[in-house]
């Protein structure tokens, strides 16, 4: 008879299997979706009290989905690519029967909640076992995951650290083995930032590649994508989430590219531009040293790697010009309920947005056009851009920015903001750790529409530098 310790090890091992490993195990009968659900629910019981990653967990519906999945696998008739895979939805994305609170006290949880977002529809159609919704700051408007609604979300690598934001609940849930896949949204780095701080993979597809409906408050800045523990799982989730839908007027109205078929092609012969800082004011020494190693890794893989002088420092301020009116619109549409808003960063941006004129906003849009043109010219010379995901490693909870430096709100995310403005595909992959043990991510960026290329390069790097396979001490 197996000992209790060995049984616990097997259960924990199930929680850290990739989506690919899970579906392969279901197919061969090594384990079932119900066994995996029991394992992840046990992991949630073990970790959630310390992490606060979840806004809502629906065990009853998750069990029904797992039972249905187990029956399909037993018959040899899985319904999709993610049949039986534990999955979470960020609490800014609409879900039928579950309230979508956007991390805010201003939303009434007792609404009808009768609609699934397109990505939720697609995940359900592919058999994903959706457990619930993950935490986010109010209206996803901070680079950390804290709010008056739910309190503080913690980092699995050190409970004193933030997991980043705004998809911090998703990052913490994936990193700690509570789900294999979580959805995130990214309008200023909100997928890639938590991926960096939690040592997981976070993929922001090309703008419009994954349709967003019902419409996001972030409108023309919103990107939806997955957080996972492996690049292959990110490609798998992207394959399910992506593809045109007429309900989203911003969406690319064509089938998603077959990224899975191109994943193994490597980077040999690709021209890669490496920037240690993208021209932003400050990147911590630990981050510079860890991410600089990527140059040799890619070169050893056969890529042609050059250090480039690329100054995107103005993009962070440009992001404010574009996003401040969005904050003002959020507050205005809430009406009297806006009195319950508590996010100081959101309110500051809304005040600035109310003071702006139409010409100011159009100036911001003109800046976006210029930035896109600059990056298009860059990619005439280089297939990919590689740079630090964030300018620092994780810092203590209770702070909106690293306490060891004086900066404006969220400036540590200045290296991710440019590519929401341009709409380019970008991914954060685990790269290494700071001297304090904090995860550090590497960002890989491609030209518009090159989702397959970005994922392909990320997989090559992951195989050559498998630090993402390490598990947090939690």
Phi, psi and omega in degrees: 000137180292143178288162178298321180297318181291324177297318179295323179295317180298317179298315180296325178297322177298322183292337182258009176286146178286166177300321177298315180294322180296310182294327176294320178294322176297318183296319182275351179082014179295326176203170185240163175303329178291319177296320179293319178300315178301321181294315182288327175294323174296322178293321176298315179300325182285323192250330192297325179299337179262335185263321185057053181270341190251135169276324185205137173232126181247087184295323184295311180292323178299319180294321177298319179294319179294321177297316179296320178296315180301320179295321179293316180296323179298328178273353183075027183231059177299149187266357181180188186288338185241025184298116178089004184272124179296130189220151178231154180242131177294141186280041164237358186252127188297139179222134177293133177076351177241135178293145174249104190261353181053030179064023190234144173285350184279352182254135180277118183289348185268021178290181184283324177049065188254006187231138169263139171297161183302317182295326178291318175306314185289321177297318178295319180298332178266012171083010180300140176269096183276120185272329184166207188234142184260158186289153177209151172292166185304121182052032174055035191251034174214157176274008174232171182240084178219143177202163175292334181290314189237355181087217189250131171263137187250163183267129181299338181280338176193118187294346177278351184259156172281149173275003186087186181197170006269355178270042184291325176297319178297313180299316180294321181294318180289315183298324184271002177084018180276336172210161176272328184223139173223143175277149174222168173232153189216108175241350178205025180110015192284350169265311186290326179298305177298327177299317179296312184290335184255002180058049173231181179263132176228120185246121173258106181291172172306144180302132179087352181289324174252114184293144179241109176205138356306155188302139177280146171302337181278352171050244189283004176254350191281127170239138177244135181198180185261154163246130184215178177264348179224155177294321180300320178293324177297319177294322179295312179296319177302319180299328178281320188279331191272163178122149187297155173202123187295343180293336177258109182292342177274345190290149172285115189273064176208166180296152178292148176294150180279082184288332183294326182288342184254359189300323188271012186280348176072193185236009182303127178087350179288145176264119185241128174263124179255125174243128181284347186204356183056018177082006180285165192299317187209131170236128184299150183301319179302316181295316179301314184292317183292312184288335179298334179296338181297333181300312180292321180300311180294322178296319178296334178277358176103003177280158175260105190252129178230140172284134184239150173262099183232114183255103178249024185297333182284346185293330182295315177293324178297324178301321177297317181300321181284322189270335181303316176296332176294318177298319178297321180292320177302312181295318182294319182290337177287339180062227183295336180293343180298342178296341180270358177295137183233355183282106184299323180295317178298318183291323176297317179294321179295321177298317178294321179296321178295331182276350182279155174254171181299323181292324176300315180295318179295327174299320176297317178295324176297322177296323177297317180300316180296319180295318177300319180296320178299316181288326176298319177295320177302317184281356167290334181260327186233136177291322185220155171246135178237135183200167172302144175291306178238166183273358182209169170275173181304145180236172187296148174297160181089001179234142176275345177210167182303127182291346181277002177218152177266119182204168177281168184307127170073009184296340177295349179260016183296340180276348178257333185301323184303328190270354164282323178294321181274338182082009183289151174289139181210143181227146171250127177238147178303135184241327182167201186222150176286173178297336177272000180090011181277135179298146177229131182256154174251133181258131177241124187236138178236171176293162180309133177086357185265042182303318182296320180295317180297315179295321179299314179293322180296320179294319178299317179294317181300319180294323182279342184220073192279043180290341179292346178282347178289145182254146180293152183296343177304000000 
